[in-house]
Amino acid sequence: MYYQAKYINEVAAAGKKEFAIPYYINVWVSYPPPELSQRQVPMPGIQYPSGGPVQKFVAIWKQLAPATDIIGPDIYSDNPGFYKELINTYHRPDNPLWIPETGRGDSFAKLLCYALGNGAIGFSLFGVGESGWNITGDSPWEAHANNFALLAPMSREIALWEFDGTLKASIEEPGQAQQQLDFANWQADIAFGFPRSDGRKAPGTHDAHGAALVVQLGPDEFLITGVDAIITIHLSGKQRWIRSEIVSAEEGHYEYGAWKSLRILNGDDMDRGHCFYQKPRVVRVRLERF
């Protein structure tokens, strides 16, 4: 590993003399032991590639290869726990979070939200340009396309919100259909799955694909969006509509950095929370305390 890292560092340093651009390392990570017996032996070259900056060697590579700017993990497991573990490992003060490869299947789509909620500067699907036949049949992938269509108009804003630390995310996991995000004086309650009968808990989705993004734009103002999610914002430590009220809620989008309102939502649109189902949309909410 020492000589491999030093060699890569020399190549990157030489390259920067010609092209002053960021250089990143694309990592085949170490996965949990699969059924193949040889992969259960925790040795370089057997369980994982020999000498590479896998999870337990990230810190060493950062020291040995300072000419490289980013060490980015390839992530081909859609297990949320493992995905989060990898994100926490590679997102370091000396290493921006950049996912150079991940699965293009629909089950990976919600993990984009989790990555953004943890400050990711990039999230790239493997084989995103392929069409027609794929490993699971002829059906095209849809969930990633919906995500990109939703987020692309505000990609610059997302980068600023990540830098400011005002963007947070919630993703559904099996058996966790209800979650919450805390924002100082406010709390966002997230409920996944439809239909949801009045007064009943959220049922969750059949394959736990729900996701939500919440951005605090100001002391009492938020931008919210999600997939098969209901989002309700209320004062921390209080039930909804106790000592707070929605002043306005606008569905819209960003256009060249400016918010464009498409329609104003009424009370019936919001009294059980803001519902994000099927059609991707974004809502800007302003609240008031009293």
Backbone hydrogen bonds, N-H to C=O, Kabsch-Sander energy under -0.5 kcal/mol:
donor,donor_aa,acceptor,acceptor_aa,energy
5,A,1,M,-2.7
6,K,2,Y,-2.2
7,Y,3,Y,-2.2
8,I,4,Q,-2.4
9,N,5,A,-2.2
10,E,6,K,-1.9
11,V,7,Y,-2.2
12,A,8,I,-2.6
13,A,9,N,-2.6
14,A,10,E,-2.3
15,G,11,V,-2.3
16,K,12,A,-2.2
17,K,13,A,-1.0
18,E,14,A,-0.7
18,E,15,G,-1.0
19,F,15,G,-3.1
21,I,19,F,-2.2
25,I,70,I,-2.7
27,V,25,I,-0.6
27,V,72,G,-2.7
29,V,27,V,-1.0
29,V,74,D,-0.6
31,Y,29,V,-0.6
39,R,36,L,-0.9
40,Q,37,S,-1.4
41,V,38,Q,-1.1
43,M,41,V,-2.9
45,G,48,Y,-3.6
46,I,43,M,-2.1
47,Q,43,M,-2.1
48,Y,43,M,-0.9
52,G,49,P,-0.8
54,V,52,G,-2.1
57,F,54,V,-2.4
58,V,54,V,-0.5
58,V,55,Q,-1.1
61,W,57,F,-2.4
62,K,58,V,-2.2
63,Q,59,A,-1.1
64,L,60,I,-2.3
65,A,61,W,-2.6
68,T,65,A,-1.5
69,D,23,Y,-2.8
70,I,23,Y,-1.6
72,G,25,I,-3.1
72,G,70,I,-0.6
74,D,27,V,-2.8
75,I,101,E,-2.4
76,Y,74,D,-0.5
83,Y,79,N,-2.7
84,K,80,P,-2.7
85,E,81,G,-2.0
86,L,82,F,-2.4
87,I,83,Y,-2.3
88,N,84,K,-2.6
89,T,85,E,-1.7
90,Y,86,L,-2.5
91,H,87,I,-1.8
92,R,90,Y,-1.1
92,R,95,N,-1.9
95,N,92,R,-1.9
98,W,96,P,-0.7
99,I,122,G,-2.0
101,E,73,P,-0.6
102,T,124,S,-0.6
103,G,75,I,-1.1
108,F,105,G,-1.9
109,A,106,D,-1.3
111,L,108,F,-1.0
112,L,109,A,-1.7
113,C,109,A,-0.5
113,C,110,K,-0.8
114,Y,110,K,-1.1
115,A,111,L,-2.4
116,L,112,L,-2.6
117,G,113,C,-2.4
118,N,114,Y,-0.6
118,N,115,A,-1.0
119,G,116,L,-1.9
120,A,115,A,-2.3
121,I,97,L,-3.0
122,G,97,L,-0.7
124,S,99,I,-2.6
126,F,102,T,-2.5
128,V,125,L,-0.9
130,E,127,G,-1.7
134,N,137,G,-2.3
137,G,134,N,-1.9
146,N,142,E,-2.3
147,N,143,A,-2.1
148,F,144,H,-2.7
149,A,145,A,-2.3
150,L,146,N,-1.9
151,L,147,N,-2.6
152,A,148,F,-2.6
154,M,151,L,-1.6
155,S,152,A,-1.7
158,I,154,M,-2.6
159,A,155,S,-1.9
160,L,156,R,-1.7
161,W,157,E,-2.8
162,E,158,I,-2.6
163,F,159,A,-2.0
164,D,160,L,-2.3
165,G,161,W,-1.1
166,T,161,W,-2.0
167,L,161,W,-0.8
168,K,214,V,-2.7
170,S,212,A,-2.3
172,E,210,G,-2.8
173,E,176,Q,-0.7
176,Q,173,E,-2.8
179,Q,190,I,-2.5
181,L,188,A,-2.3
183,F,186,W,-3.1
186,W,183,F,-2.7
187,Q,234,H,-2.9
188,A,181,L,-3.1
189,D,187,Q,-0.6
189,D,232,T,-3.4
190,I,179,Q,-3.0
191,A,230,I,-2.2
192,F,177,A,-2.7
193,G,228,D,-2.0
197,S,195,P,-0.5
200,R,197,S,-2.3
204,G,192,F,-2.4
208,A,205,T,-0.8
211,A,227,V,-1.5
212,A,170,S,-2.3
213,L,225,T,-2.8
214,V,168,K,-2.6
215,V,223,L,-2.8
216,Q,166,T,-1.9
217,L,215,V,-0.9
217,L,221,E,-1.8
218,G,221,E,-1.6
221,E,218,G,-1.1
222,F,285,V,-2.9
223,L,215,V,-2.5
224,I,283,V,-2.9
225,T,213,L,-2.0
227,V,211,A,-2.9
228,D,276,F,-0.6
229,A,276,F,-1.7
230,I,191,A,-2.7
231,I,274,H,-2.3
232,T,189,D,-2.2
234,H,187,Q,-2.4
236,S,185,N,-2.7
238,K,235,L,-1.8
242,I,239,Q,-1.8
243,R,241,W,-0.7
245,E,288,E,-1.9
247,V,245,E,-0.5
247,V,286,R,-2.8
248,S,286,R,-1.7
250,E,284,R,-2.5
251,E,263,R,-2.6
252,G,282,V,-2.0
253,H,260,K,-2.0
255,E,258,A,-3.0
258,A,255,E,-1.6
260,K,253,H,-3.3
261,S,259,W,-0.6
262,L,251,E,-3.2
263,R,251,E,-1.8
265,L,249,A,-2.8
265,L,263,R,-0.5
269,D,266,N,-0.9
270,M,266,N,-0.6
270,M,267,G,-1.4
271,D,267,G,-1.8
272,R,273,G,-0.5
273,G,270,M,-2.2
274,H,231,I,-2.9
275,C,273,G,-0.6
276,F,229,A,-3.0
277,Y,275,C,-0.6
279,K,277,Y,-1.6
282,V,252,G,-0.6
283,V,224,I,-2.5
284,R,250,E,-3.0
285,V,222,F,-3.2
285,V,283,V,-0.5
286,R,248,S,-2.7
287,L,220,D,-3.1
288,E,245,E,-2.3
290,F,243,R,-1.7
